[in-house]
Each structure stands twice: as C-alpha cells, then as structure tokens.
Amino acid sequence: MTTILLLLISLSFITREQNNPELLHQAAQLEALPESWRDYFQEQSRRQDMK
C-alpha cells in the first residue's frame, strides 16, 4: 500500500476512536500530517486525559 493510503486508513480509524487518548497521541506524532492536524489530535488527546 502507498503511504497516503495507509495514512488515510489510520486517520479513519483514529477519528472513529476519538475517546482513545493513546491513538490520538499517536496521531499527533505523525509527521506526515499537517501541523494543524497534529495540533488538533494533540488537543483531543489532552481533553481525553483530563476526563
């Protein structure tokens, strides 16, 4: 599979699992994502950690 396809599959899974702070944290670390996306996932991860 191409990198982009793997990335899309991963993002699809992550967005379905938005209550999983570990997955959100991992998404925030993906350098292939635009910085704004990484920031979004990082913020979602922090919110889940505070629950």
N, C-alpha and C positions, 0 to 999 in steps of 0.2 A: 504494500500500500504506500501511497505517497505520504509525505509528512503532513500536507494540508488535510488529506482525508482523515488521517489519524487524529489530527488536531480537532477537526470538526466532530468526529465521533466522541472524543474525550470531552469537548465542551458540551455536547448534547447530554452526555451522562452527568456531568457536573451540574448543569442547570436543573436537571431533574432531582439532584441530590443536594439542594441548597441548604438543607439542615445538617449537612455533614461538614463540620469545620475543617477536618483534615483534608478533604477533597478540595474545599475552597482555598485552603492554604497552598496546596499543591498547584492549583490553577494560577494562583497569584505569583508563583515562581517560574511559570513558563515564559521564557524569553522570546518565544515565537509570537506571543500575544502583544498587541499594542499596549503601551503603558497605561492607558485609560482603562483597559480591560483588567489588567493586573491590579490596578488600584481598586476597581470595583470588587473583584474577588477577595482582595485583602480586607476591605471594609466589611464585606459579608461574613468573612471568617471571624473577624473581631466581634461582630454582633452575635454570632452563634456562641462564641466563647463566653460572652457576658451573660448568656441565658442560664 
